Amino acid sequence: MPAKKPRKRKEPNLSFITVWDDRWMDWQELWAADLWFKVLQFSPSYELARKCRAGELTGGETLPADFDAVLAVYDDLGDVQIPHDEWMEQRQYRYMGHLGKRPSTAQLGIVRHDAPNKASDITGGLEAYLAKQWIVEGKPSSVIAAIPLGMSKAEIIKQIEAMLDGLMPDSHIVADGSPKYQVADKRNDLPSVDRYCRVMRIKLRRPKLTNWQIGVIAKLSTAHSDYIRANRNRPDVDLTTERNALKILTSRALHRGHMIAENAARGIFPSYAKCEHALPADYAFIRP
């Protein structure tokens, strides 16, 4: 039989935009917001903030030294132990969506070598842009660039991409109407955050599993997981190496997921850098 052709991965629709009342979010921001909601469910600091605002603290809890910062985030993003649809309606677009019309490019003018007044056309275009479109779109930070018309379209696109790459991580929209909560750097690996959430969810639902078993279910390493599954009933095959590798990967995923959750509770997402005042991981308060 001829080998099956690998299925082509479907690329996300980069132009996908959703609007809620007077705010909008693009596809990546929607994904990041969904993950932010999920990781906050695993933050013990954020759960203490929920209890505090609900009047459920007993007085015997150990509060983080920066609890005021966590409370400030909770006052904005609210309870995350509720259905996501409810949270999205109440909080997501309000604090993570852009206010105003979606920003778009604008032609400010054309400089011509034979024009008597080379600057007047550009000055007028810039003034018109700043007076109307820029304000309607929430005053986004914008790059003003010169594009020689004699260049090929492919070369123009290549140089613009290089220009924008040089501005990262500040090339995301920064404006009066920009979200209060947004990803710290859009180059962050959101699929990895999703994977860490999955690992923590498996540990929550099946607490008796060892780390290597969690790694198999979560497929942290497809090669190791497939090998263990294929040979699990063969006493003559030593699976120690594969199990140890998955144990390490799972331990790392759980640690990173915990740090991302605790940083998210302080308004920083996604970051698995050490959170100075993070509380120990606790799954007891989370809904399965």
VENCOR-V642087 format. One record per helix or strand. SS is the DSSP state (a for helix, b for strand). FROM is the first residue (numbers start at 1). TO is the last residue. If there is no record, write none. Layout:
SS & FROM & TO
SS & FROM & TO
//
This chain:
b & 17 & 20
b & 23 & 26
a & 27 & 40
a & 44 & 54
a & 67 & 77
a & 84 & 96
b & 98 & 99
a & 120 & 136
a & 153 & 167
a & 190 & 205
a & 211 & 218
a & 222 & 231
a & 240 & 264
//
